[in-house]
Amino acid sequence: MDLQTLTYVIVGGSFLLYIAIAFLSQARTTGEFYVAGKHVHPVANGMATAADWMSAASFISMAGLIAFLGYDGTVYLMGWTGGYVLLALLLAPYLRKFGKFTVPEFIGDRYASQAARVVAVVCLILISFTYVAGQMRGVGIVFSRFLYVDISVGLMIGMAIVFFYAVLGGMKGITYTQVAQYCVLIFAYTVPAVFISLQVTGTPIPQIAFGSTVVGDGGFLLEKLDRIVTELGFAAYTSGSKSRADVFFIALSLMIGTAGLPHVIVRFFTVPRVRDARWSAGWALLFIALLYTTAPAVAALARLNLTETIQPGPVSSPEGNLAYENRPPWFETWEDTGLLRFEDKNGDGRIQYYQDANEAFAATARSYGWNGNELQVDRDIIVLANPEIAGLPNWVVALVAAGGIAAALSTAAGLLLVISAAVSHDLLKSVFAPKISERSELRAGRISVAIAVLLAGYLGYNPPGFVAQVVALAFGLAAASLFPVILLGIFTFRVNKQGAIAGMVSGLTFTVGYIVYFKGVFVEPFAENIPENWLFGISPEGIGALGAALNFAVALGVSAITRPPSAEVRALVERLRVPS
């Protein structure tokens, strides 16, 4: 069976599975729509949390980042996994004991302020739409390559699927759909990793292959990779170029951003008991580790395969690089998507792939008759193209497509649901129409999902960066806005509504301003995004940690000079912190 047919069969089969689960798990009450009725088993919730959190950034982009950044890319592994320790210890059990539906609801009740609730809703919506842009872009990339449709058509198909099971099933349907999606994505990620590890190193376990020798070469995988990329002017794969300060702040931003992400936090509202929230975080970390310990090996193997395919012979030999007319079928297919681009700058009909920004190597390259790097590779294609580059069977390639779509759709659904809950429950029910019936609130929630899906589709078509970059910025926004006020709300009595509102506004404003200044959003940035211009050498991906520090300082400072919270608020905090 050819690749296109196989892809339609496997991806279509996964879609039918998700739709069937959503149909069987219809939400009939607001409790089921928002928090799955609080009846989800910790193991199932851990699996759903892993799928909810292991987005297109984890499945599609993370290995691509590591493949091109090398050592520096591991900061994403540390940050994104470390956040679950904070969640399990500092937030999850207390928020479950609170026993309501949403993060803004906790902030509104803890600080006894509708204004604080509304500010939290604004933060949540900004974070969620920034995050969902990356997921919808991931959907478009997978569809455009494997289903042979335009990215816009792929987005529309993905939007339709998410709309169906998010609107029909709410959190109940999404939870059990995400369990299935986790099984699909982890299988799709590990199977090709096992094949390629065996092919390159003779070792079937990717985590061991990462430190093994290459078949027929005698050298270690990372040693060979270092040698090949440095011959082409790239930095050594195992070297790091980021400053220690930037690595620290990116890791910290991703950690506290993980703990502050509303679509992750809300998962701990769905379990029956407080202790189940801790167990859910533990199970989630285990399920996430299966992918995250595999990613470094996938990245190294993908970079090696890509480079050796383009540069099959010695760099110094005119025949060492690949002739464009001999490019393999996968190359042509990815060219059609626009995510792989070749420009023959010297007219020799061969693909010169090297780091022309390296001035020392550029002089050597000119002596070969090269006239600049001719190949542009989008980082988001590395995981998806890897099985094709390695020549794996078509069913494996199709499986990867299904996994990529599962990863993107699972997170998109969770994000869209928290946006819906924020609008229908925290704004409509709690602020504007407190007497609204449960049936009307449920209808408003479904309408909110529909509107959010349309906006998410637009952001997926016109995103502010590649998938993992967009997601990293969303983590920074969560770190700077929601995490500090949630933590202070649990562990301090003195922080009041004035402090919470001032902290959220200042942290979010500072972080958004910094990101827009250096990155731009849908327009060109206002300043060159280079380390020399960064504040204290901190990149936009790490600025969320500094925004969080500002949030803490402002919240504590403003609270110290204003009236303390009421006795009712103090009693709420005591109830949260005292074990049942």
Secondary structure, 3 states (H helix, E strand, C coil): CCHHHHHHHHHHHHHHHHHHHHHHCCCCCHHHHHHHHHCCCHHHHHHHHHHHHCCHHHHHHHHHHHHHHHHHHHHHHHHHHHHHHHHHHHHHHHHHHHCCCCHHHHHHHHCCCHHHHHHHHHHHHHHHHHHHHHHHHHHHHHHHHHCCCCHHHHHHHHHHHHHHHHHHHHHHHHHHHHHHHHHHHHHHHHHHHHHHHHHHHCCCCHHHHCCCECCCCCCEHHHHHHHHHHHCCCCCCCCCCCCHHHHHHHHHHHHHHHHHCHHHHHHHHCCCCHHHHHHHHHHHHHHHHHHHCCHHHHHHHHHHHHHHHHCCCCCCCCCCCCEHHHCCHHHHHHHHHCCEEECCCCCCCECCCCCCCCHHHHHHHHHCCCCCCCEEECHHHHHHHHHHHCCCCHHHHHHHHHHHHHHHHHHHHHHHHHHHHHHHHHHHHHHHCCCCCHHHHHHHHHHHHHHHHHHHHHHHHCCCCCHHHHHHHHHHHHHHHHHHHHHHHHHCCCCCHHHHHHHHHHHHHHHHHHHHHHHCCCCCCCCCCCHHHCHHHCCCCCHHHHHHHHHHHHHHHHHHCCCCCCHHHHHHHHHHHCCC
